[in-house]
Amino acid sequence: MTGAHDDFLVALSIGIAIFASYTALSLAGRIRASRQRARRVWLGAAAVTLGGGIWAMHFVAMLAFSMPGMTISYDVGPTLLSLALAIGFTGAGLATLNWQQVTPARTALAGALIATGVVGMHYLGMAAMRMPAALRYDPVWVAISIVIALVAATAAVWLASRDRKLPQRIAAAVVMGAAIAGMHYAGMYAATFTMAGMDDAQGLASVGQTYLAITISFLTSLILLLSLGAAQLERVFQRAARREARIALRLQVADILRGRSAEVALPEVAALMGAHFGVTRTGFGDLDPLEDVFDYSTCWTDGSAPPLLGRFPAAAFGPKIVAALTAGRTVAIGDLFASDLSDESRTQATAREVDTRAILVVPFVRGGRLRTIVYLNDRKPRHWRADEISFMEEIAERVRLVIERSAVEDQLRELNASLEMRVEQRTRELQRAEAGRRAADALYRAYFEHTPDPLSVIAVGVDGEFLIEQMNPAHEAALGVRLDAIRGKRLQQCLPPRIAQRMVRAYRHIVQTREIAHYRHSFVVGGEPRHWDTTLVPLSEEGRVTRIVASSRDVTRQVAAEEALRQAQKMEAIGQLTGGVAHDFNNLLTPILGSLDRLHRKGVVDERDRRFVAGALQSAERARTLIQRLLSFARRQPLQIAPVDVSELVRSMADLISSTIGPQIKVAVDAPAGVPAATADANQLEMALLNLAVNARDAMPQGGQLRIGVSHAVIGEGDMRELGAGRYICLCVADTGVGMDQETQRRAIEPFFSTKGVGQGTGLGLSMAHGLAAQLGGALTIDSQPGAGTQIMLWLPESVDAAQSGAGGAEADEAHAFSGTVLLVDDDELVRDSAAQMLRDIGLTVTCAASAAAALDQVDAGMRPDLLVTDHLMPGMTGSSLALQLRERLPGIRLLIISGYADAGDIDDSLPRLSKPFVQADLVAALRDLG
């Protein structure tokens, strides 16, 4: 059977456990704060308090227990033995703990010892009970009570080792007291009492037991209060003694530092600090920033450790510690072998070398750099209290002031000793500076007077007006005015209103921002536009801008050159664009023109359809002509370059030009025989001449005269910007029309630029002629004035060979029969199909391939073509490379390259070429030329 508990006494027992735990935690704090004998006294007091409190809690809880109809008594011997057991094991556990450096292993061991005392005390006290009943325990609950005792004791040790404030200590005491009480009542719950003939339990202890329990609780609380009071009183006395010791130390340090040099004072201060803090070693160290080495010149020891003297690398103490000191933070480490700040292997090796476990280091940082340290060392682990750290920092600050005062005094002595020498040296420096200033003034004056760049100085008046103060001769010459005539005048009085307003606005910006400004401005001098790059530099006195120095440079030529470069780049970009577009149109136009040509040659049944086909073919031919003009402008039109008799060509076109431009305009031709041949393409030159004639006609809406002349000229180096030195044939087309202004002349050779109305011109005539001349190595020049007509000269290089005489080749015989096998290669399917049909129509057997690689695969498979017709620009291998490879592998093969580019420089000169787009007649003529 089980007994009953008095609720009041149960609550009283729990209160005793909590109160005893709080008292024990307070006394444990004194163990950590005391040393040697005092530490042993407080250790014994904490053991008696905690052990006695646990015993008292157990005894009161046992008095709260009663059995119905049964009298319970206690054996005095085992009861007192249980008290001794609790006090002894508690004392052993508290003594096992290292209060300066708490480790998990020692905490667990101390908790196990205290738990053993608690468990032993409880079950020995249970055995001291005398009653007519048999006592039996439930093993499960016994184990639970032991676990509770271990956890409670370990928690008690861990909490006691912490430096906690009052609220945390009260909370810890409540947790620990409740755990101790829980262990007791878990043990009581494990007990079962067996006896015969008992009545039901009444649930209350006897009145005598209650009074006895209250008496014991009162006495126990009184003892605990006295112990707690003694601890608090001892703490007050110790704080007072520590305060008095610190006051005395401050006075002693002040006396030592007053009126003594640092070399004499620092060793005495180190000895006082070592004795006050009770450490093994203390001293000072200076950091050599160049070598990153600490120089320890002052050290005091208590004799148990060697002094720390000499030079030690800063890295020997670990990067973490050095970084903290460099940042100006005090480093306090209780155990160098257990701190995260000193976990580097080299730091711990240094600690072993100098026999140190605990350190307190205060840095002196000046100018953002670590200069000196003050240190305390101890051979044993030590807990550094916050008040110790702050007092150490206070003493270190006093020492720092003395060290810095000593350094300043040394500097003053050195300064006084060298003052005369430095005064003399400074005088010489001032004399040299004055001479240098005079030389600089002369240099600046020479530059100001003789530089070709306009310079001026503008004074800024207090009223915000800008007055002309200085102006160099270059500026006078550029403006055509003398400085004497305008000195001291406002800008508005010397410059045109528009220019003056712009410059005043710029000067005001400089005054407001006080920043150097650069700008370019344009103006007209003597009817000529000028461009100046100007830099404005503000000069300040007493916080305001008083002068502005203006430096200008005439960049008129540079602006003209930049404009010419932009036009050249613009024309180059337009040329690349139009050339690429024209090439794509060639690929699109080739199958269209070929198909229409085939329909035209084959004929259709309906006459109306024949007219439509003829009209479409005519439009396609016009499109081909337009594309040729675009390619000519872009310098990508394939040219049939040969010696051309320009005089003969002009005479032969005189009638065509006359009929084209109409009867209102008189055509005069001056093309003498004997003019050397030019290097040109006759067809393209004819087209260019016709376009120039049409442009001249459009410039003479009321009629006029068109003069076409041919001459020979020798151009020297630098004679013409557009041409290099050499011999040229000049084709001149001049009219008496409306002429062109400068802007129109500048844009005349742009493609699609036209002064004609919408639908009256393509704007490609002059651009095509310009492209043709440039492609041949010549140039096109324009000389025109509004109302005075226009003269356009096409300059062509003179040919070293004579022009071919006689008529051109006969028309291609479209009925000419061919035989053999053709390998046709083109990556455009429409172009490939159109060309294949033309080849089949003239009797050839055609095999097609979409790429050079596919063509080589067919040759590798055994095909032996008689003729290769290939596009040039294809993905992967080009047509030229394909043709050269097949020439080596098939020596008898004939080759024909299809291309629309004149600047495809990778086409071998020995390879025949046919321009896109083409019709069957063009293809037949090209094949016939192959032989």
KEVEX-82971 format. One record per residue (C-alpha): residue in one letter; x, y negated, z negated. Coordinates in steps of 0.5 Angstrom, whole numbers, plus 500, padded with zeros to 3 digits. Each point is the difference from the previous one (the first is absolute). Example, Ala and Ser with C-alpha at 12.3 -4.5 7.8 and 13.67 -1.06 7.14 Angstrom:
A525509484;S502493502;
//
This chain:
M500500500;T502493501;G500494495;A497493500;H504493500;D498494497;D499494505;F503495496;L506503498;V501502507;A500493503;L504498494;S505506502;I500497507;G502493497;I505502496;A504504506;I499493505;F502496494;A506504499;S502501507;Y500492501;T504499493;A505506503;L500496507;S502493496;L506504496;A502503507;G501493503;R505499494;I504506501;R501497507;A502493498;S505502494;R506503500;Q504506495;R498500493;A494496501;R498504506;R500506496;V496497494;W494498505;L501507503;G498503494;A495495499;A497502506;A500507499;V497500493;T494495503;L499504506;G501507496;G496498494;G494497504;I499506504;W500504493;A496495497;M495500506;H500508500;F499500492;V494495501;A497504506;M501507495;L496496495;A495498505;F499508501;S495504496;M497507500;P493501497;G500504493;M508500500;T505496496;I507498504;S506499496;Y507499502;D507503498;V504494499;G507503502;P498502507;T496493500;L506496498;L504504505;S496498506;L501493498;A508501500;L499504507;A496494503;I505495498;G506504501;F499502507;T497493502;G507497497;A504505505;G496498506;L501493499;A507501498;T501504507;L497494504;N506496503;W496493498;Q505496505;Q499504506;V494504500;T500506505;P495505502;A504506497;R501497493;T492498500;A498507501;L504503495;A498494495;G493502501;A501507499;L503499494;I495496497;A494504503;T504506496;G499496494;V493498501;V498508502;G504503494;M497495495;H493501503;Y500508499;L504500494;G495495497;M495505502;A503506497;A501496493;M492500500;R497505494;M493502501;P496507500;A500501507;A505503506;L502495505;R501502507;Y502495506;D498500508;P506501504;V498495505;W498494496;V507501496;A503500507;I496494501;S502496494;I507502501;V500496507;I496494497;A506500495;L505500505;V497495505;A498495494;A507501497;T504499507;A495494501;A502497493;V507500501;W500497507;L495495498;A505499494;S506499504;R497494504;D500493498;R493498500;K496494498;L494501494;P494501505;Q504506503;R503502494;I493501497;A497503506;A506505500;A498501492;V493502502;V502505505;M505503496;G496500493;A494503504;A504506503;I503502493;A493500498;G498504506;M505505499;H498501492;Y493501502;A501505506;G504504495;M494500495;Y496502506;A504506501;A499502492;T495505498;F498502493;T497506498;M497502493;A494504498;G493497497;M501493501;D494495501;D500495506;A504494500;Q498494497;G504496505;L503495495;A507501496;S499499492;V500493497;G506501496;Q504502507;T497494503;Y503495495;L507504500;A500499507;I499493500;T505499494;I505503504;S498496506;F501494496;L507502497;T502502507;S498493504;L503496494;I507504501;L499499508;L498492499;L506500495;S505503505;L497496506;G501493496;A507502498;A501501507;Q497493502;L504497494;E506503503;R499498507;V499493497;F506500496;Q504503506;R497495505;A502494495;A507503499;R501501507;R498493501;E505497495;A505504503;R499497507;I500493497;A506502497;L503502507;R498494503;L503496495;Q507504501;V499500507;A499493501;D506498495;I505505504;L497497507;R501493497;G507497502;R503506502;S502503507;A497505503;E506505500;V500499492;A492500499;L498506504;P504505496;E497498493;V493499503;A500507503;A502503493;L495496497;M495503505;G502507499;A500500492;H493497501;F497505505;G504506497;V502502507;T506504502;R503494505;T499493502;G503495504;F500496507;G502502507;D501495506;L498502507;D505499506;P495499506;L506501505;E502507498;D493501496;V504502494;F498499492;D506497496;Y499502493;S505496496;T496499493;C498506496;W498502493;T499507498;D499503493;G505505501;S496506502;A501499507;P506497504;P499492503;L498499507;L505496503;G503499507;R497500507;F494505502;P496500507;A493497499;A498506504;A502505494;F494497496;G495502506;P497496505;K493500496;I504497494;V504495504;A494498504;A496498493;L505496498;T501496506;A493499500;G501497493;R496505496;T503503493;V501507501;A498504493;I501508501;G499504494;D503506503;L505500506;F498507502;A493500499;S498493504;D498499507;L504494500;S506504499;D499506504;E505500505;S506505499;R506495500;T496496494;Q500506496;A507501501;T502493498;A496501494;R504506498;E506497502;V499494495;D496505495;T494496500;R492502500;A497493498;I501493503;L497493500;V503496505;V498492501;P502497507;F503493501;V497498507;R503493503;G498498507;G496506502;R506505498;L502504494;R506497496;T501503493;I496505496;V500501492;Y499507498;L498505494;N502507501;D498506495;R503507500;K493503498;P494499504;R496494497;H493497500;W501492502;R495496496;A497494504;D502496494;E507502501;I500499507;S497493500;F505498494;M506503504;E498496506;E500494496;I507501497;A502501507;E497494503;R504496494;V506503502;R499499508;L499492498;V507501497;I503503506;E497495505;R502495495;S507503500;A500500507;V498493501;E505498495;D506503504;Q497497507;L500493497;R507501497;E502503507;L496494503;N504495496;A507503501;S499499508;L495494500;E506495502;M502505505;R493501503;V499493500;E506499504;Q498506505;R493497500;T503493502;R504503506;E494504502;L496493500;Q505497504;R500506505;A492500500;E501492502;A505501505;G496506503;R493495500;R504495503;A502505505;A493503501;D497493501;A505498505;L499507504;Y492499499;R501493503;A504502506;Y495506501;F494495499;E504495505;H502505505;T495505501;P496501506;D494502496;P495494498;L501499492;S496495496;V499498492;I493498498;A498496494;V494502496;G497494497;V497500493;D493498504;G501506504;E502496506;F506503505;L506495501;I505502505;E507499496;Q505504505;M501502507;N506503503;P502498507;A497506504;H494498497;E500493502;A502502507;A494505501;L495495498;G503494503;V500496494;R506497495;L499501493;D501493498;A494498504;I496505496;R503501493;G495500494;K494500504;R494504500;L500506505;Q493497502;Q504494502;C505504504;L496506504;P494500504;P494501496;R499508501;I507502499;A500495494;Q494504497;R503507501;M506498497;V497497494;R496506499;A506504500;Y504496495;R494500495;H500507500;I507500499;V499496494;Q495504497;T503507501;R507497499;E502506505;I505500506;A495500506;H502502507;Y495498506;R501498508;H497494503;S499498507;F500493502;V501496507;V507496500;G501496507;G494504503;E503506499;P497505495;R505502494;H500505495;W504500493;D500505495;T501496493;T502502493;L497495494;V504501494;P497496493;L505497495;S497499493;E502495495;E497500493;G495505502;R497497506;V502500508;T504494501;R503501507;I499505506;V506502504;A497502508;S505504504;S497501507;R503504506;D498499507;V497507503;T497497506;R504505505;Q499506495;V492499500;A501500508;A504506500;E495503495;E494498504;A504503506;L501507496;R493500498;Q498499507;A505506503;Q498505494;K492498502;M502502507;E503506499;A495502495;I494499506;G505503505;Q500506496;L493500498;T498499508;G505505502;G497506495;V493498502;A502500508;H503507499;D494503497;F495497506;N505503505;N499507497;L492498500;L500497507;T504506503;P495505500;I495495502;L504497506;G501507502;S493503500;L498494504;D505500505;R498508501;L493498501;H502495505;R504504504;K495506500;G494496501;V493500498;V494501504;D496494497;E503494503;R497496494;D504504496;R506499504;R500493499;F499501492;V506504501;A504495504;G498495495;A502504494;L507501503;Q501493502;S499498492;A504506498;E506497505;R499493497;A500503493;R507503502;T502494502;L498496494;I504506496;Q506499504;R500493498;L499501493;L506505500;S504495504;F499495495;A502505494;R506502504;R497507501;Q498500507;P504505504;L504496505;Q503502507;I506496499;A504498507;P503495503;V495495503;D500494505;V496495496;S500495506;E497506505;L495502495;V498493499;R499498507;S496507501;M495498495;A499493502;D494501504;L497505495;I501494495;S497495504;S494504502;T499501492;I501493497;G495497506;P501494505;Q500495495;I507501497;K506499505;V505506499;A507498502;V506505500;D507499499;A503507501;P507500504;A503506503;G507502497;V498499493;P503507496;A495505498;A497501493;T500506496;A492501499;D494504502;A497497506;N493502498;Q500497494;L503494502;E495499505;M495501495;A503495496;L501495505;L492501502;N498499493;L505493499;A496498507;V493501497;N502496494;A503494504;R493500504;D496500493;A504494498;M498496506;P493500500;Q500494505;G505503504;G507499501;Q507502502;L503507498;R508501501;I503506500;G508500501;V505505499;S507498498;H507503498;A503498493;V506501496;I499499492;G505499496;E501502492;G495495496;D497497506;M493503499;R498502493;E496506504;L505503504;G507502499;A506499505;G499503507;R497499507;Y493499501;I495500505;C494494498;L493501503;C497493499;V492499500;A498493499;D494497500;T497493500;G494501495;V498498493;G506503497;M501502493;D501497493;Q506503495;E495504496;T497504507;Q507501502;R502503494;R494505500;A500501508;I504506500;E495504495;P496505503;F492498500;F502493499;S496496505;T498493501;K495502505;G492501498;V498507498;G500505506;Q504496504;G507503498;T503506496;G506495497;L505506503;G503496506;L506496496;S501506495;M501505505;A505496504;H503498494;G500508498;L503501507;A506495499;A502502493;Q500508502;L504498506;G505496496;G498493502;A495495497;L494496502;T500492499;I495495500;D500493501;S494496500;Q497493497;P493499500;G497496506;A507502504;G499507502;T504506498;Q506503502;I501508499;M507503501;L501508500;W508501499;L502507503;P507503500;E504500506;S500507503;V507503502;D497504505;A497497507;A492501501;Q498505504;S497498506;G494503504;A493502498;G499504494;G498508500;A495502504;E493502497;A500506496;D497506504;E495502496;A499506505;H507502499;A500508498;F504502494;S501507497;G503503494;T498501493;V500494495;L501500493;L495493497;V502498493;D496494497;D497500493;D494496502;E494505503;L497495504;V506498504;R503507500;D493502504;S500494504;A507502503;A499507500;Q495499505;M504495504;L505505501;R495506502;D497496505;I507499503;G501507500;L504502494;T499505495;V500497493;T501503493;C498495494;A504499493;A498495495;S507499497;A507501502;A500506495;A494503503;A504499507;L506503498;D496506497;Q497502507;V507499503;D503505495;A494505502;G503500507;M497494503;R504497506;P497494502;D502496506;L499493498;L499497493;V495494499;T500498493;D498494495;H506497497;L497498493;M497506496;P500503493;G506503499;M505501506;T500494505;G499502508;S507497501;S503506495;L495505503;A502498507;L508500499;Q499507496;L496503506;R506497505;E505504496;R496507500;L497499507;P505497504;G495499507;I494497496;R498493502;L498495495;L495494499;I499496494;I493497499;S501493496;G498493499;Y505497496;A506496503;D504500493;A500508499;G507500499;D501507499;I497502507;D506503504;D502495506;S500506505;L493502499;P495498505;R494496497;L493499501;S496494497;K493501497;P495499502;F500503507;V496503505;Q501506505;A504496505;D505497495;L501507498;V501503507;A505494501;A504502494;L500508501;R502498508;D506496497;L502506496;G502504506;
//
